[in-house]
Amino acid sequence: MPRIDIWFCRLLLLAPLVLSACGNDRQLRSVALSPAAADAHSFPGGQVPFVATGTFSDSPSPVTLTSKDVLWCIGGSDGSCVGNINPGATVDQTGIAQCNAGFVGTATVLAGKASSMVVMPDTGSQLKVFGSAKLTCP
């Protein structure tokens, strides 16, 4: 093999490492939901629009987050989504939450980054950086 081919092969092997070092280190630090608490009875059709705002390690920050940035779910104050368990309310990936028929109580709306760990379908995702809000159901 000529000498230039060896250098070319080495360059091809090192290229992915060099390119990965050029990535953006901007990290999501926190998420806040607005409103922090809402009564579904006060919104048309019982549909409550929540908005997630993220604070990042670099500018621009803070920014409104979209469904491309965060996962929305109903869950617990520890950032765990309920999965297939009936949580009393639902939230879609645009942040619109509503109470399930017949449920009376409070549900926790979450928005955040899902951890990379694999979860069982019934348990739902665990969010590693998240914000929460309370939804009161009549």
C-alpha positions as CSV (number, residue, x, y, z in Angstrom):
1,M,0.0,0.0,0.0
2,P,1.5,3.4,-0.9
3,R,2.3,5.8,1.9
4,I,-0.5,8.3,0.9
5,D,-3.2,5.5,1.2
6,I,-2.1,4.8,4.8
7,W,-2.5,8.5,5.8
8,F,-5.8,8.7,4.0
9,C,-7.1,5.7,5.9
10,R,-6.0,7.2,9.2
11,L,-7.7,10.4,8.3
12,L,-10.9,8.6,7.6
13,L,-10.8,6.9,10.9
14,L,-10.1,10.1,12.8
15,A,-12.7,12.3,11.0
16,P,-15.7,11.2,13.1
17,L,-13.9,11.9,16.3
18,V,-12.9,15.4,15.1
19,L,-16.4,16.2,13.9
20,S,-18.0,15.1,17.1
21,A,-15.8,17.4,19.1
22,C,-17.3,20.4,17.1
23,G,-20.8,19.8,18.5
24,N,-22.8,22.3,20.5
25,D,-22.4,22.0,24.3
26,R,-25.6,24.0,25.0
27,Q,-27.4,22.0,27.7
28,L,-30.9,22.4,29.1
29,R,-30.5,23.3,32.7
30,S,-34.1,23.8,33.9
31,V,-37.7,23.8,32.7
32,A,-40.6,26.0,34.0
33,L,-44.3,25.5,33.1
34,S,-46.8,28.2,32.9
35,P,-49.3,28.4,34.4
36,A,-47.9,26.8,37.5
37,A,-51.4,25.7,38.6
38,A,-54.7,25.7,36.7
39,D,-58.3,24.7,37.3
40,A,-59.6,22.9,34.2
41,H,-63.1,24.2,35.0
42,S,-61.8,27.7,34.2
43,F,-60.8,26.9,30.6
44,P,-63.0,26.4,27.5
45,G,-63.8,22.7,27.1
46,G,-61.6,22.0,30.1
47,Q,-58.5,22.2,27.9
48,V,-55.6,23.9,29.6
49,P,-52.7,25.2,27.4
50,F,-49.4,24.9,29.3
51,V,-46.2,26.5,28.0
52,A,-42.7,25.2,28.8
53,T,-39.8,27.6,29.1
54,G,-36.3,26.3,29.1
55,T,-33.1,27.8,30.6
56,F,-30.0,26.7,28.8
57,S,-26.3,26.8,29.6
58,D,-25.6,29.2,26.7
59,S,-27.5,31.9,24.9
60,P,-30.2,32.3,23.8
61,S,-31.8,31.6,27.1
62,P,-34.6,31.3,28.4
63,V,-36.6,30.2,25.4
64,T,-40.1,28.7,24.8
65,L,-39.7,24.9,24.3
66,T,-41.6,22.9,21.6
67,S,-42.4,19.3,21.3
68,K,-39.1,18.9,19.5
69,D,-37.4,20.0,22.7
70,V,-39.3,18.2,25.5
71,L,-41.6,15.3,26.2
72,W,-45.0,16.1,27.8
73,C,-46.7,13.7,30.2
74,I,-48.8,13.3,33.3
75,G,-46.7,12.0,36.2
76,G,-45.2,12.6,39.6
77,S,-43.2,15.3,41.3
78,D,-40.1,13.2,40.8
79,G,-40.3,13.5,37.0
80,S,-41.6,10.1,36.3
81,C,-44.3,9.8,33.7
82,V,-47.2,7.4,34.5
83,G,-47.1,5.4,31.2
84,N,-50.2,3.3,30.7
85,I,-51.6,3.7,34.2
86,N,-54.7,5.9,34.3
87,P,-53.4,9.3,35.7
88,G,-56.8,11.1,35.8
89,A,-55.7,13.5,33.0
90,T,-53.9,13.6,29.7
91,V,-51.6,16.1,28.0
92,D,-50.7,16.1,24.3
93,Q,-47.3,17.0,22.8
94,T,-48.2,20.6,22.4
95,G,-48.9,21.1,26.1
96,I,-52.7,21.0,26.0
97,A,-53.9,19.1,29.2
98,Q,-57.4,18.0,30.1
99,C,-59.0,15.9,32.8
100,N,-60.3,12.4,32.2
101,A,-64.1,12.0,32.5
102,G,-65.1,11.3,36.1
103,F,-61.7,12.2,37.6
104,V,-61.8,14.5,40.6
105,G,-58.5,15.6,42.1
106,T,-55.1,17.0,41.0
107,A,-52.8,15.8,38.3
108,T,-49.2,16.8,37.7
109,V,-48.3,17.9,34.2
110,L,-44.7,17.4,33.3
111,A,-42.5,18.6,30.4
112,G,-38.8,17.7,30.1
113,K,-36.0,15.7,28.6
114,A,-36.4,11.9,28.8
115,S,-33.5,9.9,30.2
116,S,-32.0,7.4,27.8
117,M,-32.7,4.4,30.0
118,V,-35.2,1.9,28.7
119,V,-38.5,1.7,30.7
120,M,-41.3,-0.7,30.8
121,P,-44.4,0.4,28.9
122,D,-46.6,0.5,32.0
123,T,-44.2,2.7,34.0
124,G,-43.5,5.5,31.4
125,S,-40.5,7.6,30.9
126,Q,-38.2,9.2,33.6
127,L,-37.5,12.8,32.9
128,K,-34.0,14.0,33.8
129,V,-34.5,17.8,33.4
130,F,-38.2,18.8,33.8
131,G,-40.7,21.3,35.0
132,S,-44.1,20.6,36.6
133,A,-47.5,22.2,37.0
134,K,-50.7,21.2,38.8
135,L,-54.0,20.6,37.0
136,T,-57.1,20.6,39.2
137,C,-59.9,18.5,37.9
138,P,-63.5,19.2,39.0
